[in-house]
Amino acid sequence: MSGSKAGIRYAKAVLQQAGEANVANVVFDDMQSVYTTLSDSKELRAVLKSPVIKSEDKKEALLKIFADRSENTKSLIKVLTDNGRIASLSSVAESYIDLYNESKGVKVAKVITAVPLSDTLEQQVLAKVKELTGSNSVTIENEIDTTIIGGFILRVGDLQYNASIANQLGNLKREFSKSL
């Protein structure tokens, strides 16, 4: 599981609270939105980490950004701010997503490619992952990393399959080094 220890603890608490209120799926959507927003905004991440900006200003900004989200999410923002842990909001959101998927039996396959997956290729990968895991509940996250040059890296839980060109070139380089 990804995320810091504190992020995981907060995420577990939020998941338990949301489960008791029967809004775990609503908070799941919120956490996806929070995680995506923070991942896409370098400036917002910098604001949250800045020791110069007051906690109250951070809380006010986040509550405005996520004004249309559930009360559980707003409450989380307030608690993290009050406890001086608002910089770990992204980690909490990511941990919540992982815990929620785990509780629903959903496997998440992370596919790292040099270019975005086409719909056809995404469906083929999805079918293969379902076959490998034996699970019908699988989602795909496509991450773009141009340094792999081509091919793909597939991660499902603890398993990883590296079929990237960069990996193959590295293997060739090691083989040539051995023979010298």
N, C-alpha and C positions, 0 to 999 in steps of 0.2 A: 504494500500500500504506500502511496506517495503522501507527502505532507510531513510537517513537523509533529513532534509528540504533542505539543500544545494544540496544534491545529486538529489533530485527531481527537483529542479529548473534547474540545469545543464541538467538533462535528458530531461526536457520539451523543453529547448532551442535546444538541439541536435536533438530531434524528429521533432521540427518545421523546423529547417534548413534542415534536411534530407528529410522531406516531400516536401519542396519547390523544392529540387533538384531531387526529384523522386528516392531517394536511401535509403528510410527508411528501406526496407527489407535487403539491404546490410549492413547497420549500425546495424540492429537487429542481423544479424549473427556475426558481429564483437563484439557486446556487449555480446553475449552469450560466445564467445571465451574469451573475457577479463574476464568476471565473472568466468568462469570455471578455467582459468589459475590462477587467484588470489585466488580462493577458494582452489585449489589443491596445492598451493605453500606457505607454511608458511614463508619460507625465503623471498620470494618476498614481501609479506605483511609486514614483519619486515623491509625490506629495505625502503619501501614507508613511513612507520611511523617514521623511524629513523631521529632524528633531527641532527645527526652527519653527515649524508651523504648529500652532496650538491644537491640542486634542479636540477641543470644542469645534474649531474650524473644520477639522477633518470630518468629525461626526456630522456637522451641518451639511458639508458638501456631499457626503455619501448618502445622507438621508434625502437630499434633493435629487441626486442621480437615481436612486432606487426608490423614489416616492411611490411608484406604482406596484411595488412588491408587497408581500404579505407582512403582517405584524411580527411574525416569527423572525423574519429576515431583518427587519428594522430593529427588533429587540437584540438580535445578535450583534448588529453594528454598535448599538449603544453599550452593550456589555463589553465588547472588545475594546471600545474606546475608553470606557471607565477603568478597565484593567490594564491599560497601556499596551494592548496587543493588537491594535488596529492594523499594524503592518502585516500581520499574519492572516488577514481576511482571505486572501487568495488561497492560502494553504488550507484554511478551514473549509472553504467552498469546494476545493478539489477533494479533500478528505470526505466531505459529506456525499459528494457524487459517487465516490468509490464505495463508501459504506452502504449507500442506498442501493446501488447496483448489486452489491454483494448480498444484501438482504432479499432482493427480488430474484436472485439467481441469474442475473444478467452478466454474461462474460463480455469484457471489453477488449477488442483487438485493436492494437495500435499499429497502424501501417505508416511507415516513414518512407516517403518517395521523393524524388527530385522534382517532380511535377505533380499537380493534383490528379487524383484518380478519376477516370471517366466513370460514368454510371454503370456501364457494362462491366468494366474491370472491378468496380466496387462490389457488384453482385456476385462475381466469380470468387472474389476473396471471401466474401461473406459466406458463400456456400462451402468453401473449403474449410473455413474456420469452424463452421457448424459441424462439419464432418469430423474434424480433428478433435474438437472438444466434446462432442456428443451432446451439445446443448443447443436447444432451439432458440434460446434468448441470447442473441449476440448483437452487439453494436460495434461499429467501426469508427475509429478516430483516425483521420488522415492528417499526418503532420508533414510539412514540406521542409526538406533539408537538401539544399543544392550541393552540399559537400559530398553526398554519396554518389554523385555523378549520374547514376542510373540504377535501375533495378529497384529493390525494396528491402526494408527490414520489417519483419512482422514480429510483434510481441503480444502474447496472450498469457496473462498471469506471469509465471516465472519462466515460461518458454520463450526463446527468441530464435528466429531463423533469419540469418543475414545473407541475402542474395544481392547485395549492392555491388556495383562495379568497383567502388573504392575498396571494399573488402577483398574482392577478387584480385585487384591490383596489388594490395598489400600481401596477399598469399603468394602471388607470383614473385614479388620482391624477396620475400623470406626464402622461397625455394631457390632463387638464383644466388642469394647470399650463402646458403648452405653448400652449394656446389662449388663455390670459389675457394 
